[in-house]
Every structure is written in C-alpha cells, then in structure tokens.
Amino acid sequence: RSLAVIRDAYNVLGDRVPQHIGPHARQDPDTQALLARGDSIGVFYVESPAMRQLQQRVKKGDFESLVIHSSLIRPAAYRWVDRYVKRARGEELFIPSDPVFERLLSDSYGVLIYQEDVIKVCVELAGWSHFEADQLRKALGKPGSDRKLPRFQSRFFEGCAARGVKQAVVLEAWDMINTFRGYSFCKPHSASYAQVSFESAWLKAHHPAVFFASVITNQGGFYPACAYLGDARRHRITVRSPDAN
C-alpha cells in the first residue's frame, strides 16, 4: 500500500516530481526537517508513536540516521534506545568499554543496531566463525529461541573468556544481543525501507494535499482514515465532505 501511495501521488503530480527523486528526496532540506521534527504521520514505516518520538528526541532527519532508527525501534531494545539518544545528543559521552565497540559501532555510539552487528561482535569478541555467528542470528529470529539461546550464551561467554574479554563487556554485549530476539532487521532491509520513507516524506513536505489524498485512497497505514484527515487539517488543508454531485 505504501508503494501505491507514492505511485498514485506521482501520477497526479506528473512533471512536478523531480527526476532522480530518490537521491533528491534524501538530500532535500525540507524533507529532512519534517522527519527530524517527527512530523511523519502517513509516512511509510516512520509514523508510529515510538518512531516519531525517537526522531523528535534525536532531532536528526538525514538518511543515515533514519536507517539506524528504523532498526533501533524494536520491542526489546528500549533501554538501549535511551542510551543511543543520550549519546547522539551529546548528553552522555560514548566511551567504548572495549575497542571492538568503537571499531564496529561508532556510527551508532556503541549500540548494536543490525543483525550484521550481532555477527560482527560474536566474531570479534568470542572468536566465532562467521558461520557459527550466523547460526545465532538465525536462532534469535525464530520461535522457540529460549531453548537454544542458553547453549549459544555459554559458548559466547567461554569464547570471550578465552580471549581475555572483561566480564562487564561480555555482559553488555550479550544484553544487547538479547534485544534481537524475535524481531530485528539487517542493514539493507532498513536502508531500502528508509528510501521509501524519504520519498513518502518528500511528498508530505512539498505536496501535502496530494499526499494525504493518496494515503487515504490506499487505506492508510498505521492509523485509521480519521487520523490522517485530522493531520491534514493540522497542516491547514481544507477537507471537504463527499459530494454526490
């Protein structure tokens, strides 16, 4: 439905849509500002209250930040969301507890974001092979992970101990790995979602009436139609009642 929202709006706008809209939307200041202030009701994947609040707290609307945020909002990661926000805003210094976190996770201030991060940390800290680390990644995303994780945890702790990793670092890493249980993204998934988000946000920033009409025509997303109509009115768009004539 979200792809149809963009398609139908582009069809209405015609020549008013810039060429190479993908890169154009990502670099557009008005689109970035809209996302940074969390004004993203109706925008693909970034319209939930949690996502809009994260955008408002961090106050960043660039593409790279949106890719991170799209993966960071997952049910078990709320504690690490707060740490990421404080570090992104400069309220807490990012002092890596281990050089591995600085080398692998500098863009996210030491917080594991993507499924690839789980693999990299297991390889670097515990000395696992990429195959073994990928087995953990798969187990985290499947039902019944509670039965399999104790075995992985034991091997992770043993591998870290053999390489002289501090206990506090091991506990921190495993705590973050646990947040990937049941629901997480790989980076390419988040990046492709963020691209759709940006094109949707560009429409809202520059052609809000066409945008809202297309969202409602395609049965919306996270909210019912009345919520989108309310947001349209907040953007000073006139919403007229149906007219049989």
C-alpha positions as CSV (number, residue, x, y, z in Angstrom):
1,R,0.0,0.0,0.0
2,S,2.8,2.4,0.8
3,L,4.3,1.9,-2.7
4,A,0.9,2.6,-4.1
5,V,0.6,5.8,-2.1
6,I,3.8,7.1,-3.8
7,R,2.9,5.8,-7.2
8,D,-0.6,7.4,-7.2
9,A,0.8,10.7,-5.9
10,Y,3.5,10.8,-8.6
11,N,0.8,10.1,-11.2
12,V,-1.2,13.1,-10.0
13,L,1.8,15.4,-9.8
14,G,3.3,14.4,-13.1
15,D,6.2,16.8,-14.1
16,R,6.2,18.3,-10.7
17,V,8.2,15.3,-9.4
18,P,11.9,15.9,-9.9
19,Q,14.0,13.5,-11.9
20,H,16.0,11.0,-9.8
21,I,13.6,11.5,-7.0
22,G,15.3,9.0,-4.7
23,P,18.6,10.9,-4.2
24,H,16.7,14.2,-4.4
25,A,14.4,13.3,-1.6
26,R,17.3,12.1,0.6
27,Q,19.1,15.4,0.2
28,D,16.1,17.7,0.4
29,P,16.3,20.1,3.4
30,D,12.5,20.3,3.9
31,T,12.1,16.6,3.9
32,Q,14.9,16.1,6.4
33,A,13.4,18.8,8.6
34,L,10.0,17.2,8.5
35,L,11.5,13.9,9.6
36,A,13.7,15.5,12.3
37,R,10.6,17.0,14.0
38,G,8.7,13.7,13.8
39,D,6.0,15.2,11.5
40,S,5.7,11.8,9.8
41,I,2.1,10.6,10.3
42,G,1.3,8.9,7.0
43,V,5.0,8.4,6.0
44,F,5.9,4.8,5.4
45,Y,7.3,3.0,8.4
46,V,8.2,6.0,10.5
47,E,4.7,7.1,11.6
48,S,4.3,5.0,14.8
49,P,4.4,7.0,18.1
50,A,7.7,5.3,19.1
51,M,9.4,6.2,15.8
52,R,8.1,9.8,15.8
53,Q,9.2,10.3,19.4
54,L,12.7,8.9,18.6
55,Q,13.0,11.3,15.7
56,Q,11.9,14.2,17.9
57,R,14.4,13.3,20.6
58,V,17.4,12.9,18.4
59,K,16.4,15.8,16.0
60,K,18.1,14.2,13.0
61,G,16.4,13.7,9.7
62,D,19.3,12.6,7.5
63,F,19.1,9.3,5.6
64,E,21.9,7.6,7.6
65,S,20.1,8.4,10.9
66,L,16.8,7.2,9.6
67,V,18.3,3.8,8.6
68,I,19.6,3.4,12.1
69,H,16.3,4.5,13.8
70,S,14.3,2.1,11.6
71,S,16.2,-0.8,13.0
72,L,16.6,0.5,16.6
73,I,12.9,0.6,17.3
74,R,12.3,-3.0,18.2
75,P,10.4,-4.3,21.3
76,A,13.3,-5.4,23.4
77,A,15.7,-2.5,22.8
78,Y,14.0,0.3,24.8
79,R,16.9,0.5,27.3
80,W,19.5,0.9,24.6
81,V,17.3,3.4,22.7
82,D,17.7,5.7,25.7
83,R,21.5,5.2,25.7
84,Y,21.7,5.9,22.0
85,V,19.6,9.1,22.3
86,K,21.7,10.5,25.1
87,R,24.9,9.8,23.2
88,A,23.5,11.2,19.9
89,R,22.5,14.4,21.7
90,G,25.9,14.7,23.5
91,E,24.3,14.2,26.9
92,E,26.4,11.1,27.6
93,L,29.9,10.6,26.3
94,F,30.5,7.5,24.1
95,I,33.4,5.9,26.0
96,P,33.7,2.4,24.5
97,S,34.0,-0.3,27.1
98,D,36.0,-2.3,24.5
99,P,37.9,-1.2,21.3
100,V,35.6,-3.6,19.4
101,F,32.6,-1.4,20.1
102,E,34.4,1.7,18.8
103,R,35.7,-0.1,15.7
104,L,32.4,-1.7,14.7
105,L,29.7,0.5,16.2
106,S,31.0,4.1,16.1
107,D,28.1,5.3,13.9
108,S,25.5,4.1,16.5
109,Y,27.5,5.1,19.6
110,G,28.3,1.6,20.7
111,V,24.7,0.2,20.4
112,L,24.0,-2.9,18.3
113,I,21.5,-2.0,15.6
114,Y,21.5,-4.5,12.8
115,Q,21.6,-8.3,12.5
116,E,25.1,-7.9,11.0
117,D,26.2,-6.3,14.2
118,V,25.4,-9.5,16.1
119,I,27.6,-11.5,13.7
120,K,30.5,-9.0,13.9
121,V,30.5,-8.8,17.7
122,C,30.5,-12.6,18.1
123,V,33.3,-12.9,15.6
124,E,35.4,-10.2,17.2
125,L,34.8,-10.8,20.9
126,A,34.2,-14.5,21.1
127,G,36.4,-15.6,18.2
128,W,33.5,-17.4,16.5
129,S,33.5,-18.2,12.8
130,H,31.0,-16.3,10.6
131,F,29.0,-19.5,10.2
132,E,28.7,-20.0,13.9
133,A,27.7,-16.4,14.5
134,D,25.1,-16.6,11.7
135,Q,23.6,-19.6,13.4
136,L,23.0,-17.4,16.4
137,R,21.4,-14.7,14.2
138,K,19.0,-17.2,12.8
139,A,18.1,-18.6,16.2
140,L,17.3,-15.2,17.6
141,G,14.7,-14.6,14.9
142,K,12.9,-17.9,15.3
143,P,10.2,-19.1,17.7
144,G,11.5,-21.2,20.5
145,S,14.7,-19.3,20.8
146,D,14.5,-19.7,24.6
147,R,15.6,-23.3,24.2
148,K,18.6,-22.6,22.0
149,L,20.0,-19.4,23.4
150,P,21.5,-20.8,26.7
151,R,23.8,-23.0,24.6
152,F,24.8,-20.0,22.5
153,Q,25.3,-17.9,25.6
154,S,27.5,-20.5,27.2
155,R,29.7,-20.7,24.1
156,F,29.8,-16.9,23.8
157,F,30.9,-16.4,27.4
158,E,33.5,-19.2,27.0
159,G,34.9,-17.7,23.8
160,C,35.1,-14.2,25.3
161,A,36.9,-15.6,28.4
162,A,39.4,-17.4,26.3
163,R,40.3,-14.1,24.5
164,G,40.6,-12.2,27.8
165,V,37.5,-10.0,27.3
166,K,36.3,-8.3,30.5
167,Q,33.3,-9.7,32.2
168,A,31.5,-6.3,32.1
169,V,32.0,-6.1,28.3
170,V,30.7,-9.7,27.8
171,L,27.5,-9.0,29.8
172,E,26.9,-5.7,28.0
173,A,27.4,-7.4,24.6
174,W,25.1,-10.3,25.4
175,D,22.4,-8.0,26.8
176,M,22.3,-6.1,23.5
177,I,22.3,-9.4,21.5
178,N,19.3,-10.4,23.5
179,T,17.3,-7.5,22.2
180,F,17.3,-9.1,18.7
181,R,15.1,-11.9,19.8
182,G,12.0,-12.4,17.6
183,Y,12.3,-9.1,15.7
184,S,15.2,-7.4,14.0
185,F,16.5,-6.1,10.6
186,C,19.6,-6.4,8.5
187,K,21.0,-3.1,7.3
188,P,20.0,-3.5,3.6
189,H,16.4,-4.0,4.8
190,S,16.5,-0.8,6.8
191,A,18.1,1.1,4.0
192,S,15.5,0.1,1.5
193,Y,12.7,0.9,3.9
194,A,14.3,4.3,4.6
195,Q,14.4,5.1,0.9
196,V,10.6,4.5,0.6
197,S,10.2,6.6,3.8
198,F,12.1,9.5,2.3
199,E,10.1,9.5,-1.0
200,S,6.9,9.4,1.1
201,A,8.1,12.2,3.4
202,W,9.1,14.3,0.4
203,L,5.5,14.2,-0.8
204,K,4.2,15.2,2.6
205,A,6.7,18.1,2.8
206,H,6.0,19.5,-0.7
207,H,2.6,18.3,-1.7
208,P,0.7,17.5,1.5
209,A,-2.8,17.6,-0.1
210,V,-1.9,15.1,-2.8
211,F,0.0,13.0,-0.2
212,F,-2.9,12.7,2.3
213,A,-5.4,12.0,-0.5
214,S,-3.2,9.2,-1.8
215,V,-2.7,7.8,1.8
216,I,-6.4,7.7,2.4
217,T,-7.2,6.3,-1.0
218,N,-4.8,3.4,-0.4
219,Q,-6.4,2.6,3.0
220,G,-3.7,4.3,5.1
221,G,-1.1,2.6,7.2
222,F,-0.6,2.7,11.0
223,Y,-3.8,4.8,11.7
224,P,-7.4,4.9,10.6
225,A,-8.5,7.5,8.0
226,C,-9.8,9.9,10.6
227,A,-6.3,10.3,12.0
228,Y,-5.0,11.3,8.5
229,L,-7.8,13.7,8.0
230,G,-7.0,15.3,11.4
231,D,-3.3,15.6,10.5
232,A,-4.3,17.1,7.1
233,R,-6.3,19.8,8.9
234,R,-3.4,20.5,11.2
235,H,-1.4,21.2,8.1
236,R,-4.1,23.8,7.1
237,I,-5.5,21.6,4.3
238,T,-9.2,22.0,3.6
239,V,-11.0,18.7,3.9
240,R,-14.4,18.7,2.2
241,S,-17.2,16.3,2.7
242,P,-18.2,13.9,-0.1
243,D,-20.4,15.4,-2.7
244,A,-22.7,13.2,-4.7
245,N,-22.9,15.8,-7.4
